[in-house]
Amino acid sequence: MTRNPGLLTAILAAAVLGTSGCAGSESDAPAVCESFATVQNTVTQIRNANVSENGIVAVRPYVAELLNQLNQLVLDAQAQFKPQADQLRITVDQLSASVDGARADPGAATFAAVRGAITAVGDSARALRDAIGGTC
């Protein structure tokens, strides 16, 4: 079975960010609010995709879009939420390295590293979401 790190990121984002948080619809809201709302919209589209009927193809169009949006969210969050944004970037980089390691050498140890990295990304993403929630 071939692993798709982009799909892993999309699923992770859906699980971590959920659909609650910033409203992000006011024009005077900080850019981070708009970025967060955009990510939430894409996550909703991924959740609504009928994967059981259409397979992974149902979410593929959203994966690259979501990755770009997550990068923009981190960039927009840098000014106001630098510690949380930096921590998210670090943990996403660690997850990417763990996935690469598991793809190169599949086994219990490398899969455990991926699970640990997913937990770390989840924790840092929730910290950023919580910090942004008070602004938007």
C-alpha positions in Angstrom: 0.0 0.0 0.0 1.4 3.4 -1.0 1.3 6.1 1.6 0.3 9.7 0.6 1.7 12.3 2.9 -0.5 15.0 1.4 -3.6 13.0 2.3 -2.2 12.4 5.8 -1.9 16.1 6.2 -5.4 16.7 5.0 -6.8 14.1 7.4 -4.8 15.5 10.2 -5.9 19.0 9.6 -9.5 17.9 9.5 -9.1 16.1 12.8 -7.2 18.8 14.5 -8.8 22.0 13.3 -12.4 20.8 13.2 -15.0 23.2 12.2 -15.2 25.4 15.3 -13.2 28.5 16.0 -13.0 31.9 14.3 -15.8 33.4 12.3 -13.4 35.2 10.1 -16.1 36.9 8.1 -15.7 40.5 9.2 -13.7 42.7 6.8 -11.8 44.4 9.7 -10.7 41.1 11.2 -7.0 40.3 11.1 -5.7 38.2 8.1 -5.2 35.2 10.4 -9.0 35.1 10.9 -9.6 34.9 7.1 -6.9 32.3 6.7 -8.4 30.2 9.5 -11.9 30.5 8.0 -10.5 29.4 4.6 -8.8 26.4 6.1 -12.1 25.5 7.9 -14.0 25.7 4.6 -11.6 23.3 2.9 -11.7 20.9 5.9 -15.5 20.9 5.6 -15.3 20.1 1.9 -12.9 17.2 2.7 -15.2 15.9 5.5 -18.2 16.1 3.1 -16.4 14.2 0.3 -17.8 10.8 -0.2 -14.6 8.7 0.1 -16.4 5.4 0.7 -18.3 5.8 -2.6 -15.7 7.7 -4.7 -12.4 6.6 -3.1 -9.4 8.9 -2.3 -10.0 10.7 -5.6 -12.9 12.5 -3.8 -10.4 14.4 -1.6 -7.4 14.8 -3.9 -8.5 18.2 -5.3 -8.5 19.6 -1.8 -5.2 18.3 -0.6 -2.8 20.7 -2.3 -5.2 23.6 -1.6 -5.3 22.7 2.1 -1.5 22.5 2.3 -1.2 26.0 0.7 -3.9 27.3 3.1 -2.2 25.9 6.1 1.1 27.5 5.1 -0.7 30.8 4.7 -2.4 30.4 8.1 1.1 29.9 9.7 2.4 33.0 7.8 -0.5 35.1 8.9 -0.3 33.9 12.5 3.4 34.8 12.7 2.8 38.4 13.6 0.4 37.9 16.4 0.9 34.3 17.4 4.5 33.6 16.7 5.2 31.1 19.4 2.2 28.9 18.5 2.8 29.3 14.7 6.5 28.4 15.1 5.6 25.4 17.2 3.1 24.2 14.5 5.7 24.7 11.8 8.3 22.6 13.8 5.9 19.8 14.5 4.6 19.6 10.9 8.3 19.4 9.8 8.9 16.6 12.3 5.8 14.8 11.0 7.0 15.1 7.5 10.3 13.7 8.4 8.6 10.8 10.3 6.4 10.0 7.4 9.5 10.0 5.1 11.2 7.6 7.5 8.3 5.3 7.6 8.0 5.2 3.8 11.8 4.4 3.6 11.8 1.8 6.3 8.3 0.6 7.2 8.1 -1.0 10.6 6.8 -0.7 14.1 9.3 1.8 15.3 8.9 4.2 12.3 5.1 3.9 12.5 5.3 4.7 16.3 7.3 7.8 15.4 4.6 8.9 13.0 1.9 8.4 15.6 3.9 10.5 18.1 4.5 13.2 15.5 0.7 13.3 14.7 0.0 13.8 18.4 2.5 16.6 18.5 1.0 18.3 15.5 -2.4 18.0 17.0 -1.3 19.6 20.2 0.4 22.5 18.5 -2.5 23.0 16.1 -5.0 23.1 18.9 -2.8 25.7 20.7 -2.7 27.9 17.7 -6.5 27.5 17.2 -7.2 28.4 20.8 -4.9 31.5 20.6 -6.6 32.6 17.3 -10.1 32.0 18.8 -9.7 35.0 21.1 -8.9 37.3 18.2 -11.5 36.4 15.6 
